Every structure is written in structure tokens, then in C-alpha cells.
């Protein structure tokens, strides 16, 4: 499996193209901006795009969906608790003075414990509210990676001072994720990749979370 990061838009959001090279199938995770650039990356991969997965529905993670869907009519997967944010994308964009094209409705509802597939590779859905009510991460134990959205960053964590954010839920979600395999490679929504172990050892925002995770 090949995962490539494409940093796009004013918020420098990481859109991920996940490709199962054995079957030449791919999914896009969080196409947030610069739709034409993302489409070029899909074309260059040579793989058939099969789905769009959303970690959450803030504008920097959904802003290029409309452009992608015009070319690739693939299903959108999103947790239903983020529907209010998804429907208010234009309002979110206006708050930052950014252009925005509203995406079509999501096709499938994510739920905690769901198994999604890219070709033969499986990803487990973990509902991790806090940064957003419907925030999810996607874990592939078989390939040792976690698509973390805006839950966890290298040296930081996602904001909880935004509309519909919940600091207490964020703490619970972080504790759950930090109890996963320490060697997991974390691909966040912003910034460089990291690992669970590295963040447990060095991330100042996780003080106390490891103790919660350990029970």
C-alpha cells in the first residue's frame, strides 16, 4: 500500500491518497482544497478512485470534494454527527473570507468499528469526537498506519475552541488512540507524520492522557 500526502489550501491541510497497488484501487482522505491539484495526483497514481473518506467536516478538509466528484462519481463516507458542519461549509468559509463550493451530500454514514477497504487492505473506523463531534480516525493495523485527521499532530493536538468542539470528549478520544500500538505511523491532518510512541514520549499536550489510556 502507498500513502501520499498532498498539502493544500490556506490552512495547509494534508489530503491523503491511499493506494492499494496490488489492485490499483485508491481512496482520498479529506480533499480539502486545490481540487485540480488533487485530481492530477489521482490521475498520476494510475489507480481507480473508489471512495472519499472524511475524518471530519471542517472546511479545510471538505473544500475540494465538489471538484473531485465532478470527475470521479465515488461515494463520500462521513460520520453523521458532523452533518451540521458539513451543511454549513459556506458559513465556515465566509468566516475566513475564503471561497467555497458546497459539496454534494454524503453517501454513507461512518460508525465506530466499521471496516473500510482500499483494495484488499482494511481500515478500522474509530469515532474520536472532540475537535469535531463526528471526527473519526482510520486505523490499518495490517500496514501499521493511522490516518488521524485533526485529533493528533506531531507535538500538538487538535483545537477544541471551535463551534461544536468538546474538550472532555477530546481527552477521551486521545486516551483511546494513545492506547493503540505504539509503532503506528500517524498521518495527521496538518504537519509532518509521527508515531504513537513518539507523541507519548514528547508531546506536551498529552500529559496525563497516557495514564487515562492505561486505565
C-alpha positions as CSV (number, residue, x, y, z in Angstrom):
1,X,0.0,0.0,0.0
2,X,1.2,3.5,-0.8
3,X,0.1,6.6,1.0
4,X,1.0,10.1,-0.4
5,X,0.3,13.4,1.3
6,X,-0.8,16.5,-0.6
7,X,-0.7,19.7,1.5
8,X,-3.3,22.0,0.1
9,X,-5.1,25.3,0.7
10,X,-4.8,28.3,3.1
11,X,-4.8,26.0,6.1
12,X,-2.0,23.7,4.7
13,X,-4.2,20.7,5.2
14,X,-2.9,17.2,4.4
15,X,-5.1,15.4,1.9
16,X,-4.1,11.7,1.6
17,X,-4.2,9.5,-1.4
18,X,-4.2,5.8,-0.2
19,X,-3.4,3.3,-3.0
20,X,-3.6,-0.5,-2.9
21,X,-1.0,-1.2,-5.6
22,X,-2.0,-4.8,-5.9
23,X,-5.5,-4.0,-7.1
24,X,-4.8,-0.4,-8.4
25,X,-7.6,1.0,-6.2
26,X,-7.4,4.2,-4.2
27,X,-9.3,6.4,-1.8
28,X,-9.0,10.1,-1.0
29,X,-9.0,11.2,2.6
30,X,-10.0,14.8,3.4
31,X,-9.8,16.5,0.0
32,X,-9.7,20.0,1.5
33,X,-8.7,22.4,-1.3
34,X,-7.0,22.8,-4.7
35,X,-9.2,20.3,-6.4
36,X,-7.4,20.3,-9.7
37,X,-4.1,19.5,-8.0
38,X,-5.7,16.6,-6.1
39,X,-7.2,15.3,-9.4
40,X,-3.8,15.4,-11.0
41,X,-2.4,13.3,-8.2
42,X,-5.2,10.8,-8.6
43,X,-4.5,10.6,-12.3
44,X,-0.8,10.2,-11.8
45,X,-1.3,7.3,-9.4
46,X,-2.8,5.2,-12.2
47,X,-5.3,3.8,-9.7
48,X,-9.1,3.7,-9.8
49,X,-10.6,6.0,-7.2
50,X,-13.3,4.2,-5.2
51,X,-14.3,6.5,-2.3
52,X,-13.8,9.7,-0.4
53,X,-13.3,9.3,3.4
54,X,-13.7,12.3,5.7
55,X,-12.2,12.5,9.2
56,X,-14.5,15.4,9.8
57,X,-16.3,18.3,8.1
58,X,-14.3,21.4,8.7
59,X,-13.9,23.4,5.5
60,X,-10.2,22.7,5.2
61,X,-11.0,19.0,4.9
62,X,-14.0,19.2,2.6
63,X,-13.3,22.1,0.3
64,X,-12.3,20.1,-2.8
65,X,-15.0,17.4,-2.7
66,X,-17.2,19.1,-5.3
67,X,-14.3,19.4,-7.8
68,X,-13.4,15.7,-7.2
69,X,-16.9,14.5,-7.5
70,X,-17.4,16.2,-10.9
71,X,-14.7,13.9,-12.3
72,X,-15.0,10.8,-10.1
73,X,-18.5,9.9,-9.0
74,X,-17.5,8.0,-5.9
75,X,-19.2,7.7,-2.5
76,X,-18.5,10.0,0.3
77,X,-18.1,8.5,3.8
78,X,-18.7,10.8,6.8
79,X,-19.8,10.4,10.4
80,X,-23.4,11.7,10.7
81,X,-22.6,13.8,13.8
82,X,-20.7,16.1,11.5
83,X,-23.6,16.8,9.3
84,X,-24.3,20.2,10.8
85,X,-20.7,21.3,10.0
86,X,-20.9,19.8,6.5
87,X,-24.1,21.7,5.8
88,X,-22.5,25.0,7.0
89,X,-19.4,24.8,4.9
90,X,-20.2,28.1,3.2
91,X,-20.7,29.8,6.5
92,X,-17.3,28.4,7.8
93,X,-15.6,29.7,4.7
94,X,-17.2,33.1,4.9
95,X,-15.8,33.5,8.5
96,X,-12.3,33.2,7.0
97,X,-13.0,35.1,3.8
98,X,-12.4,32.1,1.7
99,X,-14.2,30.9,-1.5
100,X,-16.1,27.6,-1.1
101,X,-18.2,25.3,-3.3
102,X,-20.6,23.3,-1.3
103,X,-20.1,19.5,-1.7
104,X,-22.9,17.0,-2.6
105,X,-24.5,15.1,0.2
106,X,-22.5,12.3,1.9
107,X,-23.5,8.9,0.7
108,X,-22.6,6.6,3.6
109,X,-22.5,7.1,7.4
110,X,-19.4,6.1,9.3
111,X,-19.8,4.4,12.6
112,X,-17.4,3.3,15.3
113,X,-16.0,-0.1,14.5
114,X,-16.8,0.0,10.8
115,X,-14.3,-1.7,8.5
116,X,-13.5,0.1,5.2
117,X,-11.4,-1.3,2.4
118,X,-8.9,0.0,-0.1
119,X,-8.5,-2.9,-2.4
120,X,-7.5,-5.8,-0.1
121,X,-6.4,-3.5,2.8
122,X,-8.7,-3.0,5.8
123,X,-9.1,0.1,7.9
124,X,-11.0,0.2,11.2
125,X,-13.0,3.3,11.9
126,X,-12.7,4.9,15.3
127,X,-15.1,7.6,16.3
128,X,-12.9,10.2,18.1
129,X,-15.1,13.3,18.9
130,X,-13.6,16.4,20.4
131,X,-12.2,18.5,17.7
132,X,-15.5,18.0,15.9
133,X,-18.5,15.9,17.0
134,X,-18.2,13.4,14.2
135,X,-14.4,13.2,14.0
136,X,-13.1,9.8,13.0
137,X,-9.7,8.2,12.5
138,X,-8.8,5.3,10.3
139,X,-6.5,2.6,11.6
140,X,-4.8,0.0,9.4
141,X,-3.2,-2.5,11.8
142,X,-2.0,-4.6,8.9
143,X,0.1,-1.8,7.5
144,X,0.8,0.0,10.7
145,X,-0.7,3.4,10.0
146,X,-3.3,5.7,11.4
147,X,-5.0,8.5,9.4
148,X,-5.5,10.8,12.3
149,X,-7.3,13.9,10.9
150,X,-7.1,16.7,13.4
151,X,-7.1,14.6,16.5
152,X,-3.3,14.3,16.9
153,X,-0.4,16.2,15.4
154,X,3.4,15.9,15.8
155,X,3.9,17.8,19.1
156,X,0.3,19.0,19.4
157,X,-3.4,18.1,19.3
158,X,-6.5,19.4,17.6
159,X,-8.2,22.6,18.7
160,X,-11.2,22.4,21.0
161,X,-12.2,26.1,21.0
162,X,-14.2,25.8,17.8
163,X,-18.0,25.6,17.4
164,X,-19.2,22.1,18.4
165,X,-15.8,21.2,19.8
166,X,-15.8,19.4,23.2
167,X,-12.6,19.4,25.3
168,X,-13.7,16.5,27.5
169,X,-14.6,14.3,24.5
170,X,-11.2,15.2,23.1
171,X,-9.4,13.9,26.2
172,X,-11.3,10.6,26.0
173,X,-10.6,10.3,22.3
174,X,-6.9,10.9,22.7
175,X,-6.7,8.4,25.6
176,X,-8.3,5.8,23.3
177,X,-6.0,6.4,20.4
178,X,-2.8,6.6,22.5
179,X,-3.6,3.1,23.8
180,X,-3.2,1.8,20.2
181,X,0.0,0.1,19.0
182,X,2.9,2.5,19.8
183,X,4.6,1.7,16.5
184,X,1.7,3.0,14.4
185,X,2.7,5.7,11.9
186,X,0.4,8.7,12.4
187,X,-0.6,10.7,9.3
188,X,-2.2,13.9,10.7
189,X,-4.4,16.5,9.0
190,X,-1.7,19.1,9.3
191,X,2.1,18.9,9.7
192,X,4.6,16.0,9.5
193,X,4.0,12.3,10.2
194,X,4.8,10.9,13.6
195,X,4.2,7.8,15.6
196,X,2.1,7.0,18.7
197,X,5.2,6.2,20.7
198,X,6.9,9.5,19.8
199,X,3.9,11.5,20.8
200,X,3.6,9.6,24.1
201,X,7.2,10.4,24.8
202,X,7.4,14.0,23.7
203,X,4.0,15.7,23.1
204,X,3.4,18.2,26.0
205,X,-0.4,18.2,25.3
206,X,-0.6,14.6,26.2
207,X,0.4,15.0,29.9
208,X,-2.0,12.7,31.8
209,X,-3.6,11.2,28.7
210,X,-1.3,8.1,28.9
211,X,-2.4,7.4,32.4
212,X,-6.0,7.6,31.3
213,X,-5.3,5.3,28.4
214,X,-3.7,2.8,30.7
215,X,-6.7,2.7,33.0
